[in-house]
């Protein structure tokens, strides 16, 4: 691009600049979520180990251990679910994962101009033939 008195050199946008990147800081809430996720993961490991122990005891003839095995198994599943959920929240807060979830109320922020014809019924489907059955071609 040639330089003239009125236009700056460089890109066609002239002197367009990007904003300064925000400094990364240690956020206590994100650290707490990460620690909670790690604790839940350790809890999962312990409960799996306990469930294996109770399973061996139950198969060896100690029938009351079946209830402990079931409880430890359910607890392990819950701990793993909690851990994965918390790790996902941490990754979203840090910015590694994008938050693609839809808002709970998608039309709450839109004004009345977004839906100008609310009083009208649903629009006819463009591919549907709304003629009475007698006028259909065969």
N, C-alpha and C positions, 0 to 999 in steps of 0.2 A: 504494500500500500504506500503510495507516495505521500510525502508530508507536505501539507500546505499550512498556511497561517491559521486556518480555522479548525483543522482536524488533527488530532494527535496521532503519532505513529503507533503501530502495533495492530491490534485486532480491530475489526469494524466497530466493536463496542467502545472503543476509545479507552478510557481509564477505568474500566470496570474492575472492581477488586472484591475479593472474598472477605468475609468477616473472619476475625481471628478465631482460631479453634479454642474452645473452652479448655481450661486446664483440667486434667484428670485429678480428682482428689479421692481420698479414701472416705467413702460414705458409710457411716456406722450402721445404717439400716440394711444396706446391701451386705455388709460383713456379717451382721446378725443372721440374715437369711441364709447366707452361705454356711455359717456354722450350724444352723438348725438343719440344713439339708445334709450336712456331713454327719451330724449326730443321728439323724433318721437312718442314714445309710449304715452306720455302725450298729444301730438297733436292729436293722434288717439282718445283718450278718450274725449277730448274737442269736436272734430268734430262729434263724435257719439252723444254726448249730444245735440249739436246744431242741428244735423239732426233730432233728436227726437222732439225737440222744433218746428222746421220748419214743420215737418210732422203733428204735432198736429194743427198748425196754418193753414196749407193747407187743412186739412180735415174739419176744422171749417169754411171754406168758403173763406179764403184769397188765391186766386188762384195764385198770383205772388210768393208765398212761395214755389211752386213746383220746380221752377228753383234753389232756394237756397237749398232745400232739396237734389236735384240731385248733386249739386256742393259739398255740405258738405259730402255726401255719397262717392263720388269719391275721395275726399280729405282724408277721413277716411281710405278708402281702400289703397290708396297710402302711407299714414303714417304707417299703420300697416305693409305693405310689406317692407318699408324702415327700420322700427324698427327690424323686424325679420331678414332681411338681415344683418344689422349692428351687431346685437347680434351674428349671426353666424360667422361673420368675427372676432369679439372679441374672441369668443370661440376657433376659429382656431388659432389665434395669441397667445392665452394663452397656447394652447396645450391640451385643453379638447377634442376638436373634431379633427379628422384627416382630412387632405386635400387629398381626393381621386380623385380630378378632374384630368383629363388628360391635359397635356400641350397643348397649342394652336398649336404648331408645333412639334409633337412627334418624327419626324425623323431628326430634325435639329441638335441634338447633336451627332447623329450616324455618323460614318465615312463611306466611300465607302464599307468597308468590311461587313457592316450590310446588304447590298443589292448587292451581287456580280453579279447577273444576271439581271440587270435592263433592258438590251436590249432585253431580251427574253419576249415573251408574257406570259399571265397568265398560270399557271400550270394547267394541266388537273385535274378535280375533281376526286378523287379516287373512288367514288361510281357511277360515271356517265359512261354510256356505249357510247363511242364515235364512235362505228362502224356504218357504213351506215345502213339505215333501212332495206335493203334487207337481211343483214346477221344476224338480230336479231332472236333469237329462240322464237318460240311460243308454 
